């Protein structure tokens, strides 16, 4: 059955009722079945305006989310101003002890400059706050710009700017701002885990791809997406992963209007090309954001760039890290490790003496491990097991609590009492700082595997050897020994594919938290 409909602007639309297809000229909008009367996404009225109970509830929650975002942005600006005022005033007092007016002026100028620069770099945009690295990057860039401005001011106007203001004050403001923002973010994430400050979200796609989006976002509610319903192409299940199916793909705009949803996430291949373009027009009229999940596995934002070419939006994927990133990683590894190693050397020697005195055998344990591109090296640790641990492993195989190629036990009888303490706080790993200085390892990277493990690797797992192994890594900060083999491999491969200096900094910070709480260590 066919029906010809004239749309505003003289566009002819042919509806094929039995197949659920729209035809615009030569293109076909394959939206399949719909529950509501079908309306063109390109029309001035792509949905019916009506008041519903669900709509009112959704509007209330949307207002709550917007209010939470406004409060978060205001709090971030207040914290930045406080940090700048305190540090600016203290530096001025130290530089000119007897001039209270100078301190007040320096504090006020610091507030104005720092807050203005953070705002200029997008540090108060609501959609970038509370999730992802954008707000911390804005603070870092603003700090760099502030330091450059102080140097330029001194050079151009031939005035004396205290060196501590540039070398100590600016980094201190940045560190304090990031720390306070992090504390504020933790509170926000805790609220989101309780269901507050979430954005109403509709997922569009085939059941398989929609299920993957639902699982991933539901497992990490701190990102702020509350899945309210699904729109799937054809008649199918009533729910997917416990989320109700609220319409067909053709109904998505009406569903968004009825539920006052704020985000539409499109997954799979049910929409593309002109249909996706028209959907963006329609969502603009209903006031919702459009998010597209590309069909790429474990590829993060820094590796993606959009290149407008010949009227197309080409999504380019970075296949390997640029050399400058490797150089920066090596410089940070050697510099930071040398400084930390000097400070911790007495601690390592004291722990080595404790190991030597409490159980027979050497204080240090060394073993051959596999490094970058399959090369081997000798890894160093403080000994945490009895000297006959390797010989006793065979008799404990039936008690193995690990999966895949990993052997692990929560109550391993081969671990010494002192070794149990060392493992709990990862102190047995400290001698590996020497491996980092030598270039065998990096501060951050995949776990250094045994030769026997590498021999059993399937092809895709060998990708772990593309970068230097690390003293810590993504899997350690995501559960450590609590993770099974498959999850540990997935996290290691995610790191290898997407690593960056910013990611390394995040992992080092989370490692500190995990070690202090002894989370997942045994």
C-alpha positions as CSV (number, residue, x, y, z in Angstrom):
1,X,0.0,0.0,0.0
2,X,1.4,3.4,-0.9
3,X,0.4,7.0,0.1
4,X,1.8,10.2,-1.4
5,X,2.2,13.1,1.0
6,X,3.2,16.7,0.3
7,X,5.5,18.2,2.9
8,X,6.2,22.0,3.4
9,X,8.6,23.2,0.8
10,X,7.2,21.1,-2.0
11,X,9.0,17.9,-0.9
12,X,7.1,14.7,-2.0
13,X,7.3,11.8,0.4
14,X,6.2,8.3,-0.5
15,X,5.1,6.1,2.4
16,X,5.3,2.4,1.9
17,X,3.1,1.1,4.8
18,X,3.8,-2.6,4.5
19,X,7.7,-2.1,4.6
20,X,7.8,1.0,6.8
21,X,10.0,3.0,4.4
22,X,10.1,6.7,3.6
23,X,11.5,7.8,0.2
24,X,12.9,11.4,-0.2
25,X,13.8,11.8,-3.8
26,X,16.4,9.1,-4.5
27,X,17.3,8.5,-0.8
28,X,15.6,6.0,1.5
29,X,14.9,6.5,5.2
30,X,14.8,3.0,6.5
31,X,13.1,3.6,9.9
32,X,10.9,0.4,9.7
33,X,7.9,0.1,11.9
34,X,6.6,2.9,14.1
35,X,4.1,3.1,17.0
36,X,3.1,6.7,16.4
37,X,1.9,8.4,13.3
38,X,5.0,8.9,11.2
39,X,6.2,12.5,10.9
40,X,9.0,13.8,8.8
41,X,12.2,14.6,10.7
42,X,12.8,17.4,8.2
43,X,9.5,19.1,8.8
44,X,9.0,22.2,11.0
45,X,6.9,19.9,13.4
46,X,8.8,16.6,13.7
47,X,6.8,15.7,16.8
48,X,3.4,16.2,18.4
49,X,3.5,18.7,21.3
50,X,1.5,17.2,24.1
51,X,1.7,17.0,27.9
52,X,2.1,13.6,29.5
53,X,2.9,12.4,33.0
54,X,6.2,11.0,31.7
55,X,6.9,14.3,30.1
56,X,6.4,16.2,33.3
57,X,8.6,13.8,35.3
58,X,11.3,14.0,32.6
59,X,11.2,17.8,32.6
60,X,11.5,17.8,36.4
61,X,14.6,15.6,36.2
62,X,16.0,17.6,33.3
63,X,15.7,20.8,35.4
64,X,17.4,19.0,38.3
65,X,20.3,18.0,36.0
66,X,20.7,21.5,34.6
67,X,20.6,23.0,38.2
68,X,23.2,20.5,39.3
69,X,25.4,21.5,36.3
70,X,25.0,25.2,37.1
71,X,25.9,24.6,40.8
72,X,28.9,22.5,39.7
73,X,30.2,25.3,37.4
74,X,29.6,27.9,40.0
75,X,31.4,25.9,42.6
76,X,34.4,25.3,40.2
77,X,34.7,29.0,39.6
78,X,34.5,29.8,43.3
79,X,37.2,27.2,44.1
80,X,39.5,28.5,41.4
81,X,39.0,32.1,42.7
82,X,39.8,31.0,46.2
83,X,43.0,29.2,45.2
84,X,44.2,32.1,43.1
85,X,43.4,34.6,45.8
86,X,45.1,32.7,48.6
87,X,48.3,31.8,46.6
88,X,48.5,35.2,44.9
89,X,48.3,37.0,48.3
90,X,50.8,34.7,50.0
91,X,53.4,35.1,47.2
92,X,52.9,38.9,47.3
93,X,53.4,39.0,51.1
94,X,56.5,36.9,50.9
95,X,57.9,39.2,48.1
96,X,56.9,42.5,49.8
97,X,56.4,41.8,53.5
98,X,55.4,45.3,54.6
99,X,52.9,46.1,51.9
100,X,49.4,44.8,52.7
101,X,47.9,46.7,49.8
102,X,50.2,44.9,47.4
103,X,49.0,41.6,48.7
104,X,45.4,42.6,48.3
105,X,46.0,43.8,44.7
106,X,48.0,40.7,43.8
107,X,45.2,38.5,45.1
108,X,42.5,40.3,43.2
109,X,44.5,40.3,40.0
110,X,45.3,36.6,40.4
111,X,41.5,35.9,40.7
112,X,40.6,37.9,37.7
113,X,43.3,36.5,35.5
114,X,43.1,32.9,36.5
115,X,39.3,32.6,36.4
116,X,39.2,34.4,33.1
117,X,41.8,32.2,31.5
118,X,40.1,29.0,32.8
119,X,36.8,30.2,31.3
120,X,38.5,31.0,28.0
121,X,39.8,27.5,27.8
122,X,36.4,26.0,28.5
123,X,36.9,25.1,32.2
124,X,33.3,26.1,33.1
125,X,31.3,24.5,30.3
126,X,28.6,22.5,31.9
127,X,28.7,19.6,29.4
128,X,32.5,19.1,30.0
129,X,32.3,19.3,33.8
130,X,32.2,16.2,36.1
131,X,33.4,13.7,33.5
132,X,36.5,13.3,31.4
133,X,39.8,15.2,31.5
134,X,38.5,18.5,29.8
135,X,38.2,20.6,33.0
136,X,41.6,19.5,34.3
137,X,43.1,20.3,30.9
138,X,41.5,23.7,31.0
139,X,43.1,24.4,34.3
140,X,46.5,23.2,33.1
141,X,46.3,25.4,30.0
142,X,45.1,28.4,31.9
143,X,48.1,28.0,34.3
144,X,50.5,27.8,31.4
145,X,49.0,30.9,29.9
146,X,49.1,32.7,33.2
147,X,52.8,32.0,33.6
148,X,53.5,33.2,30.0
149,X,51.5,36.4,30.7
150,X,53.6,37.1,33.8
151,X,56.8,36.6,32.0
152,X,55.6,38.7,29.0
153,X,54.5,41.5,31.4
154,X,57.9,41.6,33.1
155,X,59.7,41.7,29.7
156,X,57.5,44.3,27.9
157,X,57.0,46.7,30.8
158,X,60.4,46.1,32.4
159,X,58.9,45.5,35.8
160,X,60.0,42.9,38.3
161,X,57.8,39.9,38.7
162,X,58.8,37.7,41.6
163,X,60.2,34.4,40.4
164,X,58.3,32.4,43.0
165,X,55.1,33.7,41.5
166,X,55.9,32.0,38.2
167,X,57.9,28.9,39.4
168,X,55.9,28.2,42.6
169,X,52.7,30.2,42.7
170,X,51.2,29.3,39.3
171,X,51.9,25.5,39.7
172,X,50.5,25.7,43.2
173,X,47.3,27.3,42.1
174,X,46.9,24.7,39.3
175,X,47.5,21.8,41.7
176,X,45.1,23.2,44.4
177,X,42.4,23.9,41.8
178,X,42.7,20.3,40.3
179,X,42.7,18.8,43.8
180,X,39.5,20.7,44.9
181,X,37.8,20.0,41.6
182,X,38.6,16.3,42.0
183,X,37.1,16.3,45.5
184,X,34.0,18.0,44.1
185,X,33.8,15.5,41.2
186,X,33.9,12.6,43.7
187,X,30.9,14.0,45.4
188,X,29.1,14.4,42.0
189,X,29.9,10.8,41.0
190,X,28.6,9.5,44.4
191,X,25.4,11.4,43.8
192,X,25.1,9.9,40.3
193,X,25.6,6.4,41.6
194,X,22.5,7.1,43.7
195,X,20.6,8.2,40.6
196,X,20.9,12.0,41.0
197,X,22.2,14.6,38.5
198,X,21.7,12.2,35.5
199,X,20.7,13.1,31.9
200,X,17.7,11.3,30.5
201,X,18.9,9.2,27.6
202,X,17.2,7.3,24.7
203,X,19.3,4.7,22.9
204,X,18.5,4.0,19.2
205,X,19.8,0.9,17.5
206,X,19.4,-2.8,16.8
207,X,19.0,-4.9,20.0
208,X,22.6,-6.2,20.0
209,X,24.3,-2.8,19.7
210,X,21.8,-1.1,22.0
211,X,22.4,-3.8,24.6
212,X,26.2,-3.1,24.5
213,X,25.6,0.6,25.1
214,X,23.1,-0.1,27.9
215,X,25.5,-2.5,29.6
216,X,28.5,-0.2,29.4
217,X,26.7,3.0,30.5
218,X,24.8,1.2,33.3
219,X,28.0,-0.2,34.7
220,X,29.5,3.3,35.0
221,X,26.8,5.7,36.1
222,X,29.3,8.4,37.0
223,X,29.3,9.4,33.4
224,X,25.8,10.8,34.0
225,X,23.6,8.9,31.4
226,X,20.3,7.5,32.7
227,X,18.9,5.1,30.1
228,X,15.1,5.7,30.0
229,X,14.2,3.7,27.0
230,X,15.2,2.1,23.6
231,X,14.0,2.7,20.1
232,X,14.7,-0.3,17.9
233,X,14.2,-0.8,14.1
234,X,11.7,-3.6,14.0
235,X,9.2,-5.4,16.2
236,X,11.3,-7.3,18.8
237,X,11.7,-7.7,22.5
238,X,9.8,-5.6,25.0
239,X,13.0,-4.8,26.8
240,X,16.7,-5.1,26.4
241,X,19.0,-5.5,29.4
242,X,16.1,-4.5,31.6
243,X,15.5,-1.2,29.7
244,X,12.0,-1.0,28.1
245,X,11.6,-0.6,24.3
246,X,9.5,2.5,24.0
247,X,9.2,2.8,20.2
248,X,10.6,2.2,16.8
249,X,13.4,4.2,15.2
250,X,10.8,6.4,13.5
251,X,9.4,7.3,16.9
252,X,12.6,8.6,18.5
253,X,11.8,12.3,18.2
254,X,8.3,11.9,19.6
255,X,9.7,9.7,22.4
256,X,12.2,12.4,23.3
257,X,9.5,15.0,23.4
258,X,7.1,12.9,25.5
259,X,9.8,11.9,28.0
260,X,11.7,15.3,28.0
261,X,14.9,13.3,27.3
262,X,18.1,15.2,26.9
263,X,20.3,12.9,24.9
264,X,19.8,10.4,22.0
265,X,22.5,7.8,21.5
266,X,22.6,6.2,18.1
267,X,24.4,2.8,17.9
268,X,24.7,0.2,15.2
269,X,23.9,0.8,11.6
270,X,20.1,1.4,11.7
271,X,20.6,5.1,10.8
272,X,23.2,6.8,8.6
273,X,23.6,9.4,6.0
274,X,20.6,11.6,5.3
275,X,18.5,9.9,7.9
276,X,21.1,10.9,10.6
277,X,21.2,14.4,9.3
278,X,17.4,14.8,9.4
279,X,17.4,13.3,12.9
280,X,19.9,16.0,14.1
281,X,17.5,18.6,12.6
282,X,14.6,17.2,14.5
283,X,16.4,16.8,17.8
284,X,17.5,20.4,17.5
285,X,13.8,21.4,17.5
286,X,13.1,19.2,20.6
287,X,16.2,20.4,22.4
288,X,18.1,17.1,22.8
289,X,21.7,16.3,22.1
290,X,22.7,13.7,19.5
291,X,25.5,11.2,20.3
292,X,26.7,8.6,17.8
293,X,28.6,5.5,18.9
294,X,31.1,4.7,16.1
295,X,31.6,1.1,15.2
296,X,35.1,1.1,16.7
297,X,36.3,-1.1,19.5
298,X,38.3,0.5,22.4
299,X,39.3,3.6,20.5
300,X,39.3,6.7,22.7
301,X,38.9,10.4,21.7
302,X,42.6,11.4,21.4
303,X,43.1,8.9,18.6
304,X,40.1,10.3,16.6
305,X,40.0,13.4,14.5
306,X,37.4,14.6,12.0
307,X,38.5,15.8,8.6
308,X,35.9,17.6,6.5
309,X,36.7,16.5,2.9
310,X,34.6,16.9,-0.3
311,X,31.5,17.4,1.8
312,X,32.2,14.3,3.9
313,X,33.1,14.1,7.6
314,X,36.0,11.6,7.5
315,X,36.8,10.1,10.9
316,X,40.6,9.5,11.0
317,X,42.0,7.0,13.5
318,X,45.5,7.4,14.8
319,X,47.1,4.0,14.2
320,X,50.3,4.6,16.3
321,X,51.4,7.2,18.8
322,X,53.6,10.0,17.5
323,X,57.3,10.0,18.4
324,X,56.9,13.1,20.5
325,X,54.7,11.2,22.9
326,X,57.2,8.4,23.3
327,X,59.9,11.0,24.0
328,X,57.8,12.8,26.6
329,X,56.9,9.4,28.2
330,X,60.6,8.5,28.4
331,X,61.7,11.8,29.9
332,X,58.9,11.7,32.5
333,X,59.8,8.1,33.4
334,X,63.5,8.7,33.9
335,X,63.1,12.1,35.7
336,X,60.3,11.1,38.0
337,X,61.7,7.7,38.8
338,X,65.2,9.1,39.6
339,X,63.7,11.6,42.0
340,X,61.3,9.1,43.7
341,X,64.1,6.5,43.8
342,X,66.5,8.7,45.7
343,X,63.8,9.5,48.3
344,X,62.7,5.9,48.6
345,X,66.1,4.2,48.6
346,X,66.4,4.1,52.4
347,X,62.9,2.6,52.6
348,X,63.8,-0.1,50.1
349,X,67.0,-0.9,52.0
350,X,65.1,-1.1,55.3
351,X,62.5,-3.4,53.8
352,X,65.2,-5.6,52.3
353,X,66.8,-6.0,55.7
354,X,63.4,-6.9,57.2
355,X,62.9,-9.6,54.5
356,X,66.3,-11.0,55.1
357,X,65.9,-11.2,58.8
358,X,62.4,-12.8,58.9
359,X,62.8,-15.6,56.4
360,X,65.8,-17.6,54.9
361,X,66.9,-16.6,51.5
362,X,67.9,-13.4,49.6
363,X,66.2,-10.1,50.2
364,X,65.6,-9.5,46.5
365,X,63.8,-11.7,44.0
366,X,64.7,-11.6,40.3
367,X,63.0,-13.2,37.4
368,X,63.1,-13.1,33.6
369,X,60.2,-11.2,32.1
370,X,59.2,-10.2,28.5
371,X,59.4,-6.6,27.6
372,X,58.6,-4.4,24.6
373,X,58.3,-6.3,21.2
374,X,59.3,-9.6,22.9
375,X,62.7,-8.7,24.3
376,X,63.5,-10.2,27.7
377,X,64.9,-8.5,30.9
378,X,65.5,-9.3,34.5
379,X,62.8,-7.9,36.8
380,X,63.6,-7.0,40.5
381,X,61.3,-7.3,43.5
382,X,61.6,-7.5,47.2
383,X,61.1,-11.2,48.0
384,X,57.6,-11.8,49.3
385,X,57.5,-15.7,49.1
386,X,59.5,-18.5,50.6
387,X,62.4,-19.6,48.5
388,X,60.7,-22.9,47.5
389,X,57.6,-21.1,46.1
390,X,58.1,-22.2,42.5
391,X,58.6,-25.8,43.5
392,X,55.4,-25.8,45.5
393,X,53.2,-24.2,42.8
394,X,52.4,-27.5,41.2
395,X,50.7,-28.9,44.3
396,X,48.6,-25.7,44.6
397,X,47.3,-25.7,41.0
398,X,43.9,-27.2,42.0
399,X,43.4,-24.2,44.4
400,X,44.1,-21.6,41.7
401,X,41.6,-18.8,41.9
402,X,42.8,-17.1,38.8
403,X,41.6,-17.5,35.2
404,X,43.4,-17.8,31.9
405,X,47.1,-17.7,32.3
406,X,47.3,-16.1,35.7
407,X,47.9,-18.0,38.9
408,X,46.6,-16.3,42.1
409,X,45.3,-17.2,45.5
410,X,44.0,-15.0,48.2
411,X,45.6,-17.1,51.0
412,X,48.7,-18.4,49.2
413,X,50.7,-20.4,51.8
414,X,53.9,-19.6,49.9
415,X,53.7,-15.9,50.9
416,X,55.7,-15.0,54.0
417,X,54.1,-12.9,56.8
418,X,56.3,-9.9,55.8
419,X,55.6,-10.6,52.2
420,X,51.9,-10.4,52.8
421,X,52.4,-6.8,54.2
422,X,54.6,-5.9,51.3
423,X,52.0,-7.1,48.8
424,X,49.1,-5.4,50.5
425,X,50.7,-2.0,49.8
426,X,52.7,-3.0,46.7
427,X,56.0,-2.3,48.5
428,X,57.5,-5.4,46.9
429,X,57.4,-3.6,43.6
430,X,59.6,-0.7,44.6
431,X,62.9,-2.2,43.3
432,X,61.3,-2.1,39.8
433,X,62.1,1.6,39.8
434,X,65.6,0.4,38.8
435,X,64.1,-1.4,35.8
436,X,62.4,1.9,34.8
437,X,65.7,3.8,35.0
438,X,67.3,1.2,32.9
439,X,64.6,1.5,30.3
440,X,63.3,-2.1,30.6
441,X,60.0,-0.8,32.0
442,X,57.9,2.3,32.2
443,X,56.1,3.8,35.1
444,X,52.8,3.0,33.4
445,X,52.1,0.1,31.1
446,X,50.8,-3.5,30.9
447,X,51.9,-6.1,33.4
448,X,55.3,-7.6,32.5
449,X,54.5,-11.2,31.6
450,X,56.5,-14.4,32.0
451,X,58.0,-16.2,29.0
452,X,55.6,-19.1,29.6
453,X,52.6,-16.8,29.5
454,X,53.8,-15.2,26.2
455,X,54.3,-18.6,24.6
456,X,50.5,-19.3,25.3
457,X,49.3,-15.9,24.0
458,X,46.8,-15.9,21.1
459,X,47.6,-13.4,18.4
460,X,45.6,-10.5,19.6
461,X,47.0,-10.7,23.1
462,X,50.5,-10.2,21.7
463,X,49.5,-6.6,21.1
464,X,50.3,-6.1,24.9
465,X,54.0,-6.3,24.0
466,X,53.8,-3.2,21.7
467,X,54.8,-0.9,24.6
468,X,57.1,-1.2,27.5
469,X,55.6,-3.0,30.5
470,X,54.8,-0.8,33.5
471,X,55.3,-0.6,37.2
472,X,51.5,0.1,37.3
473,X,48.8,0.0,34.7
474,X,45.2,0.4,33.8
475,X,44.3,-3.1,35.1
476,X,46.0,-2.4,38.5
477,X,43.8,0.7,39.1
478,X,40.7,-1.1,37.9
479,X,40.7,-4.0,40.4
480,X,44.2,-5.4,40.6
481,X,44.0,-9.1,41.6
482,X,40.2,-9.0,41.7
483,X,40.1,-9.0,37.9
484,X,39.9,-12.1,35.8
485,X,42.3,-12.8,32.9
486,X,40.0,-11.7,30.1
487,X,39.2,-8.4,31.8
488,X,42.9,-7.8,32.6
489,X,43.8,-8.4,28.9
490,X,41.0,-6.1,27.7
491,X,42.3,-3.3,29.9
492,X,45.9,-3.8,28.9
493,X,44.9,-3.7,25.2
494,X,42.8,-0.6,25.8
495,X,45.9,1.1,27.3
496,X,48.2,0.0,24.5
497,X,45.8,1.4,21.9
498,X,45.0,4.7,23.6
499,X,47.9,5.6,25.9
500,X,48.9,9.2,26.4
501,X,50.8,11.3,28.9
502,X,47.5,12.5,30.4
503,X,46.3,8.9,30.7
504,X,49.6,8.0,32.4
505,X,49.1,10.8,34.9
506,X,45.5,9.6,35.7
507,X,46.7,6.1,36.2
508,X,49.5,7.2,38.5
509,X,47.1,9.1,40.6
510,X,44.6,6.2,40.8
511,X,47.5,3.9,41.6
512,X,48.3,6.0,44.7
513,X,44.6,5.7,45.8
514,X,44.6,2.0,45.2
515,X,47.8,1.4,47.1
516,X,46.7,3.4,50.1
517,X,43.4,1.6,50.3
518,X,45.1,-1.8,49.5
519,X,42.2,-2.4,47.0
520,X,42.4,-5.8,45.3
521,X,45.9,-6.6,46.5
522,X,46.8,-10.1,47.7
